Amino acid sequence: MDSSQVKPETKIGSLSQQHLRNRLFAAMAVLMIPLAVASAASVFFHRSAAVGSHYVLAFGQLLEGVAQIKGDLAQVESGRKDAWDDTERDYVKTLGLFSALRAADPDGEEVMEESASETRQELTDRTIEAGINPIALSQQLGLYGHDMPDDLVDLWEEENEWQTEVADDLSLESAIASILLATAQIVVDEKNDHASFTKFWAAYDNLPSDQIAHVSAVLREKSMLAGRAPIYLSALVLIIAIFAAAFAWVFVALPLIKEIVRMTKELRQEAKAARASDMAKTQFLATISHELRTPMNGVIGAAQLLEMIDLPEEDKELIEILNSCADNQMALIEEILTFGEIEAGALRIKPEPMDVTRFMKNATSFATVLAKKKDLSFELSLPEDDTIILGDEKRMRQIVVNLVGNAVKFTEQGSVKVKGSIVPSEHANAGVFRVAVTDTGPGIEPDMQTRIFDRFTQGDSASNRKAGGTGLGLSIARGIAIEAKGDITLESSVGVGSTFTFEMPAEIIIPSTSTTEKKVPAE
């Protein structure tokens, strides 16, 4: 691959785009990886907590059922209760919970299989006899397919022997199994003799109170842990977020901010240097223009002296060419001088009494000759009576000459109309000096109208090549208008023509007494 086609790496100051991207990725990793781990831990814990809560609920209900069976049989034995319905219902419910726990336990599938243990086999038979489906009930309770929590396993099956003479060696599973089998003989087999009740109480005594208290303590502990877990997880996520934010601030945001501050300072210095350079160029143009104007005045003066001498016709034509070129060059020098003053902010308006009618006639007199040469109709409309305002006649002349000169320059057929007027305002001795220049030229494209007043810009490149010019005229005219607290606006339609309107506030010294206008046609 050609090395010249390799795209250079983008930089933000001294920070390369790749370096900045690496820092951002590192910050995201610091934030996302711990959050992902915390989220996974949260999901795992909530899942474990949900399973644990199901087991806690099942264990609690199982112990409650055993207690209810004890109370029922105590009342039956003492003769205070004759009905067996409640006792049988409590027995079936407790046997179902026990079977569901066995089905969910790793060894629980044995409840559905043949076993060498007579106790297990008898439990299986009693479960089937009661119409209980252990697996379905275990699924309904949310136990099946989920491992029993380790602390509950330790209580549920501490040893594998189902028959032992030592009560302390019995697991919770074995003790409750003995209680349920003894209950089945009384409730299901209806053996109400003294031996059956003695067997039941012996089985119940194998379930010590300290073991039940231990189970209750474990259940309370798991419930409290489930309640505190969201708080712990929220604190963990908050700590991770704070750590990640600190990392991002120290290793990404802070260096980037410092770099932006440094770049801003450099840009300000560069902008200041650019303004100084632009000012130097402007001052250079102004100086050169001044230096050019002095010898140019000498050239014009010499040409005027030569016109006074009796010379052959051929020499007079040469002098006319010399005068024309000198006038054009002097106009260009004046444009450069004014442009330099505007750019440097040194342009000043000097208000002096100005006769509007006389000013407009003098400022547009050149256009009558130019319009006649192009066979154009030129029309000047002025107030009937003379009006004197305060204005800078030299600067206003530059505006009017530019607008009228452009209208004549770019109009090939039709007419150019100039209307000068004073629009009175509500305040005494105050008004608006307005000059509207309308032509039937080619018009200006809409997208060009917003840029027509920019420096070195002209409406049509073909017309520019034909008519010439620097493209500074309208920019200078608008700069003068703005300095005079006024403005120049444009209305134009392609193929129809354009109207440039110059307006500025003016103090009226001698107001006009007539509202009519007089028209001064071209000769």
WODANOR-V33282 format. One line per field, one symbol per residue. ss: DSSP state (H for helix, E for strand, L for the rest). psi: psi as a letter, one per 20 degrees, with the letter a starting at -180 (. if undefined). Layout:
BEGIN
ss=???
psi=???
END
This chain:
BEGIN
ss=LLHHHLLLLLEELLEEHHHHHHHHHHHHHHHHHHHHHHHHHHHHHHHHHHHHHHHHHHHHHHHHHHHHHHHHHHHHHLLLLLLLHHHHHHHHHHHHHHHHHHHHLLLHHHHHLLLLLHHHHHHHHHHHHLLLLHHHHHHHLLLLLLLLLHHHHHHHLLLLLLLLLLHHHLLHHHHHHHHHHHHHHHHLLLLLLHHHHHHHHHHHHLLLHHHHHHHHHHHHHHHHHHHHHHHHHHHHHHHHHHHHHHHHHHHHHHHHHHHHHHHHHHHHHHHHHHHHHHHHHHHHHHHHHHHHHHHHHHHHHHHHHHHLLLLLHHHHHHHHHHHHHHHHHHHHHHHHHHHHHHHHLLLLLLLEEEEHHHHHHHHHHHHHHHHHHLLLEEEEEEELLLLEEEELHHHHHHHHHHHHHHHHHHLLLLEEEEEEEEEELLLLLEEEEEEEEEELLLLLLHHHHLLLLLLLLLLLHHHHHHHLLLLLHHHHHHHHHHHLLLEEEEEEELLLEEEEEEEEEEEEEELLLLLLEEEEELL
psi=pphiippqppqncioqhgghgghghgghghggghhgghgghgggghgghggghggggggghghhgghhgggghghghijiphpiggggghgggghggghhhhhhqhjhihhjrqqhphgghhggghghhikpnggghhghikhpipqpqghhghhgnhripipqiohhiprhggghghghhhhhhgggilnkrhhghghghghhhinqhhgghgghggggghghghhighggggggggggggggggghggifgghggggggghggghggggghggggghghghgggghgghhhghhhgggghhhhhhiqorqhghhhhhggggghggghhggggggggghhghikjpppnpqppogggghgghjhhhhgghhhjlqpppppqqgqqpprprohghhhhggggggggghgjphqcrpppoprooqahqqkqapppopoprkairpqgiihijhjqqkpqhphghghgiarijighggghggghhjkbrprppqppigaqopppqqqqppgoqqjqirqqpnrq.
END
